[in-house]
Amino acid sequence: MTTSSEPEAAEEYPRPGGGRAPGTRPLRGLTLAVVAAAVWAIDLKTKMLAVDHLEWQPPLRVLDGLVYLQLVRNPGAAFGMATGMTWLLTLIAAGVVVAIVRVSGRLHSRGWAVALGLVLGGALGNLTDRVFRYPGIFRGWVVDMVSVFAPDGRVWPVFNAADSAICTGGVLLVLLALIGIELDGTRGRKRRPEPGQDSEAGE
């Protein structure tokens, strides 16, 4: 009887490092990959449609003026910053991709997987433009096509699907951090004590 209860007691407490059962890791990694791939595909498709249908056209007013669709090629970052440092923005985007791929091996949280997948897919989308679009490799201009409330980015800078995914993922990461959910799925500073710690503290 003693031997049959030991595995259950061992599973009640977090594994070393705060992780959960090993079987959840591939699932979370798959979630990250699927979200990133979906964002990347949507971003590439919408940019192709924008180039095909919006180039040399006046802004297209939709949703009663809430949104304007127009093609803008952006050599810099969001809000028109760093327009002369396209190569640096390319390196930063590549660094973000590498960092997320490395962190993915420690994922046990579905929320973190979705958030990082959004950021990864967005980074890959804009990085693809930086590498392959005019005026050259690592210096390409990002295709933007959505302007809200007014054309030409007069109210808010023109953006694309990748930008939206990065911002959404970033907000989700902040929320996860605020409520204390960590990469391994545990809640910060609320883990159960390791077996034997209570008795040692009592002594």
Buried (B, 14 or more C-beta within 10 A) or exposed (E): EEEEEEEEEEEEEBEEEBBBEEEBBEEBBEBBBBBBBBBBEBBBEBBEEBBEEBEEEEBBEEEEEEBBBBBBBBBBBBEEEBEEBBEEBBEBBBEBBEBBBEBBEBBBBBBBBBBBBBBBBBBBBBBBBBBEBEEEEBBBBBBBBBBBEEBEBEEEBBBBBBBBBBBBBBEBBEEBEEEEBBBBBBEEEEEEEEEEEEEEEEE
